[in-house]
Amino acid sequence: MAEAHPVGFQWVMEAKRRGARVFHVDPRFTRTSALADTYLPIRAGTDIALLGGVVRYILENELDFREYVLAYTNAATIVSADFVDAEDGDGFFSGFDPETACYVQDSWQYAGHEGDSGAGHTGGERDSAAGLQHEAHGARVHGQVQRDETLRHPRCVYQILRRHFARYTPEMVERVCGIPQERFLELARAWTENSGRERTGCLIYSVGWTQHSVGVQYIRTGAIIQLLLGNVGRPGGGVLALRGHASIQGSTDIPTLFNLLPGYLPMPRHDVHVTFDDWVRSMAHPGQKGFWGNARAYAASLLKAYWGDAATPENDFCYGYLPRLTGDHGTYQQVLNMIDGKVKGYFLLGQNPAVGSAHGRAQRLGMANLDWLVVRDLFMIESATFWRNGPEVETGEIVPEECRTEVFFLPAASHVEKEGTFTQTQRLLQWREKAVDPPGDCRSELWFFYHLGRRLREKLAGSTLPRDRALLDLTWDYPTHGPDGEPSAEAVLREINGYEVGSGRLLSSFAEAADDGSTAVGCWIYSGVFADGVNQAARRRSRHEQDWVAAEWGWAWPANRRTLYNRASADPEGRPWSERKRYVWWDAEAGEWTGYDVPDFERTKPPSYRPPEGASGTAGIAGDDPFVMQGDGKGWLYAPSGVVDGPLPTHFEPAESPVRNALYGQQANPMRKVYGHPVNSVNPSPPEAHAGVFPYVFTVSRLTEHHTAGGMSRTVGPLAELQPEMFVEVSPELAAERGLAHLGWAHLVSGRAVIEARVLVTDRLTPLRVEGRVVHQVWLPYHFGSEGLVTGDSANDLFGITLDPNVLIQESKVGTCDVRAGRRPRGAALRGLVEEYRRRAGLTSEAVVADGECDG
């Protein structure tokens, strides 16, 4: 966090100044480690074993916040008798289909609800990353569920949890992670002591957790710990995802993701969501409890915002205009489709896959097989110049004179050269004013897409073809200003906020969204950002002029709530758990919820409210159920739906690992997404033959001095001077083993590529004893490429393409390689070295394709 998110880390240092103990767990000793009280080195890719050990420590010592857990989680809920845990299935849960390496989730459901999963076969969900959609929308929980308030029933979630994590002992943590038992126990004690009525702790993670083939389950394990300790919905608690820059959160809220629409509405699938009603029912299941019961209003209002007067109840609000998913349309499938000649053109905006994406060679070969490529960026990046100076030019795989791709580079405006909002990790929208005009032909994304759309609509104005109606019927009438016709970002934010169609009145909250076409809302979770006709995101009231929640600095979705599920900050009767942690509570005299924050609950629903038989929607949520987006109102320690690779986190080795899974016979996540394509391969791991060909673990992360793929920092003189060379950090022990000289050269070899780097011999990398042997790890920054003031080989070239099955994010935080002294070969000899290693590792083209079909 100090290295990659230094502005946020100031608050960790403030907490330390006030007496907090800081623990840092990381494969490499970093600037964060230097400022922590305790540093714990860990083998990359083993975090579930560590976190599972903490879960076991809590349960075995009965350190959970029992009143919270019993009232607010599904700990007491009884699970189907058909469920078989991975503990009994050697790494597999019940319902696994080895033919497709996918689960059928019916046996995971609550007792009596076995037919409610709605998932059927999860193969289609994996291809469209639908786990994310179901996780957001909750399981189909109809009516009442069976519970045992004593937590003694053998099939209640609490007991299942205890059995599942029983083998995650301190000894096992040491065997798998390489963390000495005493250091692990020090961490577990500190974490659990900082919980209960009087204390809370916040869990913060970033891409070091997400970019794994079990990344979603990492975060699930962290959420289980936070729920057990009563750290969700309470001040000082929660789970925060640190974002890579200022509006990554915004780019998922109003998404750049292929499978989502604004406000986390799912993109419809062609075979499942044939009609508007089919689509709505996938979000608001008949009888569904919770706020997703209002999904029809969110969906109809979104389509009304898209297509205005053309969208009517009679034509299902132009639902037929929406594109449909036909499978995996993610970025990695796209690049393989480019290689295969299935994609003609590509837009890149603020992305540099030639350096920043896994398997850089595949990215560049794909872009070299397009008809056209549009790159909008601040600087001439590698994804615009790969055809003339990428590594494949040197090897002869790309010949500039023969490369078919016509590249259009369009200069972009930076964040200080345009107006609009950022949405950061706290879900906080903050309006930014334009500081200076962009130079020359540089333009904002808003300008580019608005005028591109305007010109396309003008070209099609006379068309009578049905296929053109979706574009011609769009609401595309934003006011512009200035000599270049810059669209008004504030007008766009008003549309996102939502308005009454008849009067134009801006909505004050998503509760005003209607399902009859009378409201238009561009993103329902952002409704209220323009409440009372005021740009709430532009507020800048000093923290010295308001209370500590600072509700008048910017605006947080939804409804300006700073802490989600904050009904959980009070006990079941509505009283604060403690005066010290007083946040939101029930005011019996006023008959409403009140507090420092906007209550995340129906304001006038009393704690004593119990739903009548058959109640659905918000009426189906009891007055003491704070998790209002879930069908049972509970925080899920056990997930009957929504996570396609298991209802509980389970330790699997990374797709590439030098060691055998010590907990289960199944080595890697059986549902991981592997692409069976000749350009892609996975290095062998035990128990496969030839795993020793790639004996070392490598991991990558950021430097403070450079930003992401380096396009914005390797062009800046002072930053380039501070970090001028691509380098690899190795331990003194590994340097001695491989004959590496400090500040000399080394090259790293995987089954995809060879890269070279300067050698930094350092104690920041600790050799770890795992399963009775020493495992060496090396570390690389991923900021370097062939453009800019300083250049170097790209770390991401080493990775193959293996994805988490829930959200289709790549495993790009851990891989295996060999490390050799000296500079890498050049030209055809480079590919020759890769092919030599591939032969030794058994990575023939036939083996690669077979591995992609099924890996059970």
Phi, psi and omega in degrees: 000321177294325182285313189259339182224060189295331180293317177291330184293344178301329182282333171295319179292326176294319177297319179296321178300330180271004174114359180290147172266135183248122174253141177229123179247121185196149176297338187229141175286117186241188175298329175295315181301321183297333182260358180276159174284324182221131177248134179237109176289143183223148174287128183302135177091012183240023188294330179295325177297317178295309182293323175299325175297323177292319177302313180299317180301318179297311186288317182294331180259007178050051181259006178290156176280086195301318181297317178296311183300316183292320185277324195247355178241175178269025181304325184272352185288139181272132181263154182309143176293344179281349185288133174236125185282160175298336178297330180262348182251016178055039178108352179248136170275167176297150177094008182280134177253105184293339180293324182246358183055045180222161180257149161255124196267005186303320183286349180278351191284169173297151179303131182087356181238026186300335179266011188260001186296325181072001186271326188059229177271130189274006178300315178294325179293323178295317182296328183253014181053039185284349175303323178299318181295313184290328177298320180289323189268351177081163179282163177280088181258100180264139174062211185268156174247156179279134181224153172236102185292347177277348181063025182257343181301132185297339179253013172284154186303321182300315181287324175299318178299316181298315181292320184298318185263009183298327183277356181273061184281166174303325178295319179292321177302317179294317181298321187271314188268337185083010179269122179304145185304317184295327178288320177299314182295327175298316178296311183299318179297314182296319182295313184287329178292337181266056181205173179110197183299320190262348187224148175222161176223146180256136176258127183236130179223169177213204187292347172300338174261324188283325188275064178218159177288353171232031186299318179298323181287333170305309185291324175301318180296318176299320179294323177300315178300315182296323177291318179298326182268002179071035185253022179242132180082009183238150181297137183081002180248209174090183179232123180244130173263111175292131184260153186293327171207193202292336184227032173298320176300317179297329182281354169256333175294312175243090215277151165261014182268143187289338190252006182230153170248169183308140180076022176066027169284139183285142169292130184294147174262139188296329186267349185245321187250066185291320182245166175303318180295321176301316182295313181296319181296336177289342177257312180250081181301145176307126183084001182299136175266163175092179187289344174290352172297343179265018187300329180299320179294319179296318184289313181296321181291326176294312181295327176295322177293325179290311193241008168049233185299332181289338184270113182229160176302328183293328179252024179056037174058036179063029178305329180296343178282338184294138172297162179236143173284138174243007181155218181275113176245024181288171187297327182281324172297322180299315184291325175292324175295325176298314179301323181275004177077021182264353180237130184265322185219159188209136173254134174237120179232110179068018178235147181224069187298337178299336178240320192271350182253156177298149179058067182303325180298316178297321179299315184288321177295324177295312181294335179283358182242025177263164168281318180212152179221126176254122178243119174250117182202172180282329185225164178286101186263170185298331179287350174260342186239006183306328186289344182243337181214022174287166180303330182287343173292318180295323181276352180087003179284336173236123178253113186309318183291342184249352182297126189279347190280126173268118185259128174250117177259120181244122185288138185252156174276144178277176185295336179273356183253016179205158179261164178146197181241151163256146168239113188261191192297338180272009185067023185265120174274127177232124181284137175241137174274152175288127182273317181217159175285144177293147182282150171052233182268009179294137182221157178284163174297323180299314177300313185299309186286326178297312183285330172298314178297319180298317182291321177297319179294323177295320180293329184262006189306325182267005185290141173248009182284133179302328183295339183269352185295324183302322179281319183288333182271355179301145168285115189217053188234044182286138177292149179238164179210161177080169185294336182263002179070045179290124178295153180283114177294329179292325176295322177295318179295326175297317179294321177298318178301315180105154184206161171285129184296319184290315187259339186081001180297130178288138182286152179263341178195167180292343178296341180272355179295137182244159183257012185250009181089004181274352176230149175236125184223119182288333177201107192298327181289342177268359182295126186115347179293340175241032179302142180062020179073014183249134176289092185294334180291342182271002182291141183221041180289129185299147177295341179282350182250010180210177183285179190291341177287335174056051184291349181254023168250109183063202183210132182253135174275150349273148170061025181064029174280129180271337177230121179288153177056036187287355169303333180288353176283350175247158179284176183304331178277358178093007179267145177304140176302326175203155177295326181296327182251028180298128185217299175226137184209168180269124176262101185296324181293315180279342181069038180203162174280140181216180178148194182281332182250167173289120183300133177268064186192159174298125193301324186254009178280117184284158177302334183279353184296134174233132184295140172290162180305131176082003181294144178227181182061211181293334179294340180277355180265126181288164182290350177240027176246099189281342187268078195287350177269353179263148184295338178249005178072010186248153168284136190265106167286329180234130186253100180293338176212164173103342176235110193287342184257015173146144179285346178226146177296142183220133181288121167237151175290154172304162179304327174241120184210145178273356185234159179280146175297119183278347185259327186219160175292329177288124187284301184244170180306117185293343180258007180303150181270117178241131181266118178278081183227141183304332181282342186252144177207164178236127179299142182294147177229156175303144007271014179295153176291155172070018179297335181287353178295328179239083193276347189249148177267132172239148177221158184228155172195195190261159166252147177300326187284343180236158184240122177042235186285004171091356184299329182263353184241329177287354176262358183256118188308307182299321179290318178299324179290324180291323179227082191271350188226144165293132183217164176234131177267131179225154178284158175302325180294317179290323178301318178292321182294324186252006177068039182265136181257136177303128183070005172276200183246150170220156169234145184247136186238129169237184179285000180246326191201170170233132173232159177240157182201154171293149183264128172244106179276122189207150174283359179294338175257122183256121172299135185248142175267113183232123179053042175078009179225162179271129176249125178263138175240145174238157184233143181223143166278152183250026188266357192258150178200197189267355180250163176103183181287329176235142187227167178176171179291157185262125181299324184292348175298333184288334187280149165266190183248102172227134191238152167295135186283347183277318186233001177059039171267148188280152171274093182233028172245357179203137175203178178242153183201173166250152180238127182231147179285151175093176181280156180286159174292164180245164173059218183297334180296332179295310179295329177297322179293318178299315181295325176299314179294323179296320177296316180296327182271358180075024183269065175282162179301321181295319180294323180296313181296318180297321180297327181287337183287316182193132175227086179273000000 
